[in-house]
Every structure is written in C-alpha cells, then in structure tokens.
Amino acid sequence: MVDYLIFLAISTALFALFALGLNLQWGFTGLINFGHIAFMTLGAYTTVLLSLKGVPLLISAVAGAIVAALLGLVIGFATLRLREDYLSIVTIGTGELIRLVVNNQELPVGDTWISGAFGVQSYPIPLSTEPNLFVRLVMIGLLTLLAAVTFFTLWRWIRTTQISRTTDLGKRTTSKQEFASRLGVAIVLAVLAAAIYISGVIGLYNYNPKAGLMLVLLLVLAFVYWRLEILVRSPWGRILKAIREDEEIPKALGKKCLLV
C-alpha cells in the first residue's frame, strides 16, 4: 500500500506539471495546443538519454528543458499568426511527428542502440543512494512542510466560501451548496494527502528511492505552481487574459501580443 501511494503521488505530480503548462497556454490565452505532449516527450527523452551517457542528472534536466524550449521557439516562429483551428492542426501534427520519430528511431541507450518502440528502461532517478539519518530527517521535514501548506490551502479554499456567505445575503442558498461541495472535496483531498504524507514519511525513513523521487517532484510542482500564481497576477498575466478575451484590445493599447 505504501509503494502504491508513492507511485500515485509520483504519477499525479508529473501530470500536474503537464497540466500547469497546458493551462498557462490554453487556459489563460485561449490558444489551442494539442501538441503539448511533444515538448514533454522531447525534454524527458533528452534528460534520460544524457543521464545514461554519464551526464549529471541536474545538467541533463536543464539540457532537456533547453531542447524542449528550442522546439517551442521553432514552432512559435512558424505559427505566430495562426489561431484557433489552424494552430491546433499544427500542434497536433508536431505531437504526432515527435511520437513517430521516437517510436521508429533507434535511441542511444548507454553503450547500445535500441528501438524507440521498446522505450527507455532502467534509467537513474534522483536520490537513488541511501542518505544518512540527518538528511532523511530533513527530507521528512520538507515533506511535512508541503503537507502543512496543502492543508492550509484547503482550509483557506473552504474559508473563502464562508466569508462570501456572511457578506452576500442575497446568494445564501448558492453559497450553502458551494460550501457543502467544497467541504466534501476538501475532505477527500485531505484524506488522500494525509495518506500520501504518511506513506512518504515511512518511505523516506526506511529509505525507498521512489520516495525520494516523490519528494523531488512534489517540491518542483510546488515551486512551479507558486511561480505561476505570481506570474498570472502580474501585468504579463493580465495581458495573457486580455489576449484570451479579445486580442485586438491589448493590441490597441500598444501591447506586443506576438512577443507575449
């Protein structure tokens, strides 16, 4: 059960990172992108293949991010003035192109070349060596901090509905329904977060490398979410929302939408 919950947290964190990137482009600008998986695939394969060649994992991850960004730059220059259906056609074509290349091209896995259809297996993960007791306690402390922030965020999410109930008497029924639904969702998420936290503590204390990977992914997810929340509330984020509503309005105000 502990291993399953750790696996669940790892999978959820990976897809959450993917969803945050997709939401930034599709949710805030309204630009339909069906090829988002292509950037994730290119970055992941670059990271793993370089690490199998002996490159440090951190440098490999940075290189993977740079390669994915370069792909986005190339596609961006080619599709600057495309919108709606035309942009979605180009992006889904890009995603299919990357998939076909990866599946049919032989990949340099270590000292051998294998078919991409078999994928890449037995690759190194972060914190694979067992740390000493002090480091493990520090990792448990970081996981505890993330759990505390999660519970506080859920409580604040429920609290906003209670405040709206006391300040807006005209919508008392709707507020009660929303409060009940939020409370139910928050309880389920809190129980799941508590189970993952307990599993993570057990996995980190009796050290399981997958628990270390889970902690790294959760820290990265928290950092990315925090930075995106700051960005979308900045002037740049307001421009993104304006582009989603009507691109001509920010253009009329002198904003360079194509550069955004």
C-alpha positions in Angstrom: 0.0 0.0 0.0 2.8 2.4 0.8 4.6 1.7 -2.5 1.3 2.2 -4.4 0.6 5.6 -2.7 4.1 6.8 -3.5 3.6 5.7 -7.1 0.3 7.5 -7.2 1.9 10.7 -5.9 4.7 10.5 -8.5 2.2 10.0 -11.3 -0.1 12.8 -10.1 2.8 15.2 -9.7 4.0 14.5 -13.3 0.6 15.0 -14.8 0.0 18.1 -12.6 3.2 19.7 -14.0 2.0 18.9 -17.5 -1.5 20.4 -16.7 0.0 23.6 -15.3 2.0 24.2 -18.6 -1.1 23.4 -20.7 -3.3 25.7 -18.6 -0.9 28.6 -18.9 -1.2 28.4 -22.7 -4.7 27.1 -23.3 -6.4 28.4 -20.2 -5.0 31.9 -19.9 -4.5 32.7 -23.6 -7.2 30.5 -25.3 -4.6 29.2 -27.8 -5.5 25.5 -28.5 -2.4 23.3 -28.3 -2.8 19.6 -28.9 1.0 19.1 -29.2 1.9 19.9 -25.6 3.0 16.3 -25.1 5.7 16.8 -27.7 7.6 19.2 -25.5 7.3 16.8 -22.5 8.4 13.9 -24.6 11.5 15.7 -26.0 12.5 17.0 -22.7 12.1 13.7 -20.9 13.9 11.6 -23.5 16.8 14.2 -23.7 17.2 14.1 -19.9 17.2 10.3 -19.6 19.5 9.6 -22.6 22.0 12.2 -21.4 22.0 10.7 -17.9 22.5 7.2 -19.3 25.6 8.7 -21.0 27.0 9.7 -17.6 26.0 13.3 -17.6 24.9 14.5 -14.1 21.1 14.4 -13.7 20.7 18.1 -12.9 22.6 19.1 -16.1 20.6 16.5 -18.1 17.4 18.0 -16.8 18.5 21.6 -17.7 19.5 20.3 -21.2 16.2 18.6 -21.6 14.4 21.9 -20.7 16.5 23.8 -23.2 15.8 21.4 -26.0 12.1 21.5 -25.3 12.2 25.3 -25.3 14.1 25.4 -28.6 11.3 23.2 -30.1 8.7 25.7 -28.8 10.7 28.6 -30.2 10.8 26.9 -33.7 7.1 26.2 -33.6 6.4 29.6 -32.3 8.2 31.4 -35.2 6.4 29.2 -37.7 2.9 29.7 -36.2 3.0 33.2 -34.8 -0.1 34.4 -36.7 -2.1 31.1 -36.5 -5.2 31.0 -34.3 -7.9 28.6 -33.3 -8.3 25.6 -35.6 -5.2 26.3 -37.6 -2.9 26.4 -34.6 -4.4 23.2 -33.2 -3.7 21.4 -36.6 -0.1 22.5 -36.5 0.4 21.5 -32.9 -1.2 18.1 -33.2 0.9 17.5 -36.3 4.0 18.4 -34.3 3.0 16.0 -31.5 2.4 13.1 -34.0 5.8 13.9 -35.7 7.7 13.6 -32.4 5.8 10.4 -31.5 6.6 8.7 -34.8 10.2 9.7 -34.7 10.7 8.4 -31.2 8.9 5.2 -31.9 10.8 4.4 -35.1 14.2 5.8 -34.4 16.9 3.8 -32.6 17.9 5.5 -29.4 21.4 5.6 -27.8 20.7 3.9 -24.5 24.0 3.7 -22.7 26.5 2.0 -25.0 23.9 0.3 -27.2 21.2 1.4 -29.6 17.7 0.1 -29.1 14.5 0.6 -31.0 12.4 3.5 -29.7 9.3 1.3 -29.7 10.7 -0.5 -26.6 11.2 2.7 -24.7 14.0 3.5 -22.3 14.1 1.4 -19.1 16.4 1.2 -16.0 17.4 4.8 -16.0 18.8 6.6 -12.9 16.5 8.5 -10.6 17.3 11.3 -8.2 18.5 10.4 -4.7 18.9 6.8 -5.6 21.6 6.3 -3.0 20.5 6.0 0.6 21.3 9.2 2.6 22.3 9.3 6.2 19.8 9.8 9.0 20.1 13.6 9.2 19.4 14.0 5.5 16.4 11.7 5.8 15.0 13.8 8.7 15.5 16.9 6.6 13.6 15.3 3.7 10.8 14.3 6.1 10.7 17.9 7.4 10.3 19.2 3.8 7.5 16.7 3.2 5.8 17.9 6.4 6.1 21.5 5.2 4.4 20.6 1.9 1.7 18.7 3.7 1.1 21.7 6.1 0.9 24.1 3.1 -1.6 21.7 1.4 -3.9 21.5 4.4 -3.7 25.3 4.9 -4.6 25.9 1.3 -7.6 23.6 1.5 -8.8 25.3 4.7 -8.4 28.7 3.1 -10.3 27.5 0.0 -13.3 26.5 2.3 -12.9 29.7 4.3 -13.5 31.9 1.3 -16.9 30.4 0.8 -17.8 31.0 4.5 -16.8 34.7 4.1 -18.9 35.1 1.0 -21.9 33.6 2.9 -21.7 36.3 5.6 -21.1 39.2 3.2 -23.7 38.3 0.4 -27.0 37.5 2.0 -28.7 37.6 -1.4 -27.0 34.4 -2.5 -27.3 32.4 0.7 -28.7 29.2 -1.0 -26.0 29.1 -3.7 -23.3 29.7 -1.1 -24.5 26.9 1.1 -24.4 24.5 -1.9 -21.0 25.7 -2.9 -19.7 25.4 0.7 -21.0 21.8 1.0 -19.4 20.8 -2.3 -16.1 22.4 -1.4 -16.2 20.8 2.1 -16.7 17.4 0.6 -13.9 17.8 -2.0 -11.6 19.2 0.6 -12.2 16.2 3.0 -11.4 13.7 0.2 -8.3 15.6 -0.8 -7.2 16.0 2.8 -7.5 12.3 3.5 -5.6 11.4 0.3 -2.9 14.0 1.2 -2.6 12.6 4.7 -2.3 9.0 3.3 0.4 10.1 0.9 2.2 12.0 3.6 2.3 9.0 6.0 3.5 6.8 3.1 6.1 9.3 2.2 7.4 9.5 5.8 7.6 5.7 6.0 9.3 5.5 2.6 11.8 8.2 3.5 12.7 6.9 6.9 13.2 3.3 5.7 14.7 4.8 2.6 13.0 4.0 -0.7 14.5 5.8 -3.7 11.0 6.2 -5.2 10.0 8.2 -2.0 13.0 10.5 -2.7 11.8 10.9 -6.3 8.3 11.7 -5.0 9.7 14.4 -2.7 11.7 16.0 -5.6 8.6 16.0 -7.8 6.4 17.5 -5.2 8.9 20.3 -4.4 9.2 21.1 -8.1 5.4 21.1 -8.5 5.0 23.4 -5.5 7.7 25.8 -6.8 6.2 25.9 -10.4 2.7 26.4 -9.1 3.9 29.2 -6.8 5.7 31.0 -9.6 2.8 30.6 -12.0 0.4 32.1 -9.4 2.7 35.1 -9.2 3.1 35.4 -13.0 -0.6 35.3 -13.8 -1.3 38.1 -11.2 1.5 40.2 -12.8 1.0 42.6 -15.7 2.2 39.9 -18.1 -0.5 37.6 -16.8 -3.2 40.2 -17.3 -2.1 40.6 -20.9 -2.5 36.8 -21.3 -6.1 37.0 -20.1 -6.7 40.0 -22.3 -5.5 38.1 -25.3 -7.9 35.3 -24.4 -10.9 37.6 -24.3 -10.1 39.8 -27.3 -6.6 40.1 -28.8 -7.4 43.4 -30.6 -7.9 45.2 -27.3 -4.3 44.7 -25.9 -3.0 45.5 -29.4 -4.9 48.8 -29.4 -3.3 49.6 -26.0 0.2 49.1 -27.6 0.9 45.6 -26.2 3.1 43.4 -28.4 0.9 40.3 -28.3 3.1 38.2 -30.6 6.0 38.6 -28.2 3.9 37.7 -25.2 
